[in-house]
Amino acid sequence: MPAKRRLTEREFASVRPLLRISPERQDAAYAILVANKSYTTVAAEYGCSRQSIGDAVNSVWDTYQRVLASQAAEEDDATIPPGWERVTLVAPSEIISAFRNVISAFRNESEKHGD
């Protein structure tokens, strides 16, 4: 039997904006995945079938798995040019914009010189 599907509040919150199910179904899936309630209990609370709750959980879980796959692909160092490094930067938008401009100029200059 596969491990029980579980998400933290933070993990669930990270996929909520990507979900294409109603807020009520999102809340029902949250009750299963985060609050660890039973399918039967949640179905009764929301007045729907266990299958409907299962579909909502599957939708959230599949979205979460796609996010994980996307993050893994993003972290693939094979796409980073030699001599470059990957960083995560949290800063005001105007600084990020200026930083991107510097990176772009650096890349363009490197390509000109065949670096």
Buried (B, 14 or more C-beta within 10 A) or exposed (E): EEEEBEBEEEBBEBBBEEBEBEEEBBBBBBBBBBEEBEBEEBBEEBEBEEEBBBBBBEBBBEBBEEBEEEEEEEEEEEEEEEEEEEEEEEEEEEEEEEEEEEEEEEEEEEEEEEE
